[in-house]
């Protein structure tokens, strides 16, 4: 069990945060009166006092809040968090939604210390519940209960707002109805092979997501790149999933033969390609969704016998 060591908010983005004695957490929004609150996955930022200590050991005079974190914790091992883990403060859950961040520009802290700890050891969370948090409040850690999932829609038009994504939400719904999940990330990308490669690596290697499902870009058109990008990053191909999905689709249409959808794993992450149409994506997922949890558990070292 840890505690809240410091609280900090700002009315505008890009400015230094102001220390406060208490904050108000708003469900699925963030901290009232903080510029970073909103309907997205980085509603609250957290950094451990122990991480700040690593910078002070280098001789830099820094304190809680100087790294623009909302909540500075003490006695909580934020570095070992996983997506979907929870920190409960006064009955409100902070669900871990992102590990670290990418800094596009070097800040004053980096130039002064030669390093910045927030990108590596800071975490972000979304708010589940409503309530007040004060400096000194206890923090209770709960390990995630379910799988973390990223759903990536591949669509040139969708990525620039010219098409409404119907397939991504349909994929999320199938997974929620059949698999116990702890957190979802969703995004839309253009049909760009290198961008998808980078995104798959980011979710698997940095965010350590359990399951990644891409939808769209699985055929033979010049811009269909999902299978190629997936093959570039996976360690193991799992053709049984692919065969089952295509066999089911062939019951509906002979055009299922054109699908090049790939399923495989990268480290502890399972990656699944499904078609871009909502109907096709749902049909494909429904065939394999019951087996996905066991597959992920085996990837992550489960000793359970595969035989029923």
N, C-alpha and C positions, 0 to 999 in steps of 0.2 A: 504494500500500500504506500502511495506517495502523497504529495501535497502540492497545491498551487503556490508557487513561490513568487510569481509576479503576473500582473495583468496589464495589457497595453492595447490601446485602440488609436485609430486615426480617422479623421473625417474625410481625408482625401488619400488617394493612392499616390505612392511615390514620395511620401513625406515621412519624417520620423514619427513613430508612435508615441503617444502620451501615456505614462503610467497612471493607472486608476486603481481604486481599492476594490471595486466590484464591477461586474458586467452582467448584462441580461442576455441569455441564450434564447434564440427564437427558432422554433422547429423548422427544419429544412430551409433555413435561411442564413443563420450565423449569429453574429453578435450585433445587437441593436446599436446603431450609431457608428458602426465600423464600416469603412469604405469597401472592405473585401467581402462583406456579406452579400448573399444573392443566391439565385437558383442555379448553383453549379457545384462542382465537387471539391472546391478548396475554400470552404466557408470559414474555417478556423485554422490558424497556424500554431504549431507547438514546437518548442525547443527545450531540451533538458538543461538545467543549470550545470549538470556535469559536462555537457558539450561546450558550454560557454567557458568552463574552467580550462578546457584544452587550449583555448585561445589566450586566456590570461596567463597561462604557463609560458607562452611565447613572449611575454613581456608587454602585451597590449592592454591598456586600461579600458576594458569593456565591462558592461553590466547587463542585467536582464533587460530585454526590450531593445537593445541596440541592434539586434539582428532582425528587427521588425516582426518578431513573433508575437501573437496575441497572448498566448499562455506560456509562461516559463514553468516547467515542472521540476520537482525535486524528488528523487527516490523512485522514479519510473524509468525503466529501460526502453526509451523510445526507439533506440537504434535497432532493437530486436523485434519491433512491431511488424505485423503483416496486415495487408489490406483486409478490412473486415473486422479486425480486433476492435475492442471497445474500451473507452475510458469513461467511467461514470463519476460525475461530480454532482452531488446534491440531487440525485435521481434523474439527471439528464445524461444521456449517452452521447459521447463524441465517437462516431464511427470512423476509423482510420480509412482514408480514401486515397491518399497519395503518399509515397515515400520520397522525401527529398524534392528537389526542384532543379530546373535548369536556369542558370543565370546567364542572360544574354549580354549583360554588361558587367564590368568589374566595379564593385562598390568601394567606398572609402575604407571599409574594414579590411577588404582583401588587400588593397595596396599598402595599408599600414602593417598588417600582420603577415602578409604573404600567403594568406589562406582565409577561407570563409567556411564555417562549419555548417551553416544552414542548408546549403544544397545537398550535403551528404547525410546529415543527421537530424534535420528538421522533418516534421511530418505534418500532414494536413488532414482535416476531418470534416465530416458533415454532422449537423446537429439533429438528434432524435429526441425531441421533448422540449419543454419550456421551463426555464428557471433561472435563478440568480446564482452567480458564482462569485466568491469573495477570496481575497488573498488569504492563504492558510487553510482553505478547504481541503478535505481529503480527496484523493483520487483512487478509484478502485479499477483495476485492470481485469478485463474478461477476454479470454481467447476467442477468436472468431468461431462461430458455429455455422458451418456451411462453406461452400466454395466461392471464391472471388471470381468474377466473370467480366471479360471485356468483349463487347460486341462492336465489330467494325463494319460499317456499310461502305462499299466501294462504288462510287458513282461520280463521274465527272460533273454531271449537272447538279446532283445533290450537294456536292462539296462547295458549290458557289451559290446555293440557294435557289436554283432553278427547278428543283424537283423535291417534293415532300417525301421523306423517307418513311415508307410504310413497312418495309421488310425488317429493319432493325427492331422496332417495337414488337413485331410479331415473333421474332426470334427470342427477345427478352421474355415474352409471355409464355412461350413453350418451356423455356428453361425454368422460370419461376414456378410453373405448375408441376414440374416433374423432378426438380433437383433442389435440395436445400442449399440456399445461397446466402452469403454474408454481405456481398456488395457488388454492384454493377457499375462498370464504366462503359459509356457508349460514345462513338464518334463517327464522323463521315469523312472519308478521304477520297481524293481523286484516284482514278485508275492509273496510279504511278507505281511501278515496280519497286524502285528504290525507297520511296516513301513508305510503302507497306513493309518492306524489309526492316527499315529502321523502327517502325512502329511495333512490329512483332517482337523484335529484339528488346525494345524498351519495356513492353509489358511483361515479357518472359524473364528477362535478366535483371531489370532494375525494380519493377513493381512486383515481380514474382506472383503474377496472376495465375490462378489454377487453370482456367479455361478461357481460350480465345476463340470466338466464332466470327469468321468473316462471312459476309454475304455479298454476292455479286461478283462479276468479273471471272467466272469459272469456265467460260466457253472457249471458242477458237477465234473470236474476232481479234483484230490487231491490238485493241486496248484491253483484252482480257488477260490479266496478269496475276490473279490471286494464287493459282496453283504454282506458277513459276517462282513467285516470291516466297511462298511457303516451303517449297523444295529447297530454296536457298538457305533457309534457316533451321529446318528441323534436323534432329539427331537420328530419329527413328521414324520410319514411315509405318503406318498402321492400316494396311490395305483392306482389312476386313470391314472396317467402317465404310470405306469408299464403295466397296462391292455391294454392301447392304443398301446403301442409299441409292445407288444407280439401279439396282434390281427393283427396288420399290418404285422408283420413277418410271421405269420401263413398263410397269403395269398401266401407267397413265398415258405415256407418249413415247414413240420411238426416238424422239429427239433427245431423250435422256442419254443416248449413246454419245452425244457431243460433249457432255459434261466432263471436264478434266479435274473436278474437285478432288482435293488432297486432304488427308488427315494424317497427322503425325505429332511428335512431341519434340519440344526443345527443353532440355533439362527436366524440370518438374511440371512443365506447362503442356497441356494438350491443346493443339491447334486444329480447328475444323473449318473447312470451306463448305459453304452451302450456296445454292443458286440465289439470284437477285430478286426473283419474284416472290412475294409473300407466300403464295400457295406452294411453290416449289421448295422454299426454305423450310416451311413448316412440315411438309411431307417428309423431307429428308431427315430433319431433326427428330421427328417422332419415331423413326425407325431405330435410332441409335441412342436416344436420350437416356434410357434406363440403364445402359451399359457405361455411360460416361463416368459416373462417380467411381465405379470400381476400377476403371482404367486409370483415372487420376490417382486413386489411392495406391495402385500398384506402381505407378511412375514415381510416387513419393515414398516408396519403401514399405508398403503394407506387406505383411507376411501371410495374409489371408489366402486360403486356397481358392483358386479360380473356379473349381468345380462346385456346382450347387449342391 
